[in-house]
């Protein structure tokens, strides 16, 4: 179920991780209401009767995804869950306005795929973030991957309320070479780049200034490359998708 609105940036007072004015509570309320209606239509309304907010729990939200196979994941150890919590606490201190975004109810799991991915998430697994062994190599890597996947989770929620691309939209190849990505996924890649640029500018975490500057330059070029792809797809983005793309151009 999508609500047809023209500009999510105006309705939500910004974009998650980019604007301190972003109204996370309003988006969560809208998503909870939409999922509650979906649950009623699927005959699941008794699961959380009288409490639409219950559908913001990851295990409840997963029930609304039909014909989804098992998540390719295993449980994280207690030590690794503690490491994720520590990273979330550090990020909240670095950017206090991110605190409600970082505390979105999420299940963190160990990515069991052996395809080289460091982390993963999917609209089919709402509020589930999968982290592979290399994500725990050091605090800096874990911080990047957690921020990356939380950006996706919030954009997925925006997509539950607004349709960002039109049916039959052209598939694109990301600047990294990853093919067959929808325009929404390209928006997501640019969003991650913009959020991580902000994170690194606020807290280089003791890295050598040259390394931090080089990484920021890479992220800026990558994000701008994603947006350049979207400039060439005509009407494949909806008004809502174009509003997000414009905000990302301002950030990058």
Secondary structure, DSSP 8 states (H G I E B T S, - for coil): -----S-HHHHTTS-TTT-TT--HHHHHHHHHHHHHHHHHHTT-GGGGTT-GGGGGSHHHHHTT-TT----SEEE--HHHHHHHHHHHHHHHHH-GGGHHHHTS--EEEEE---SS-SEE--GGGTTEEEE-GGGGSSHHHHHHHHHHHHHHHHHHHHHHHS--B-TT---B--TTS--SB-HHHHHHHHHHHHHHHHHHHH--TT--HHHHHHHHHHHHHHHHHHHHHHHTSTT-B-HHHHHHHHHHHHH-
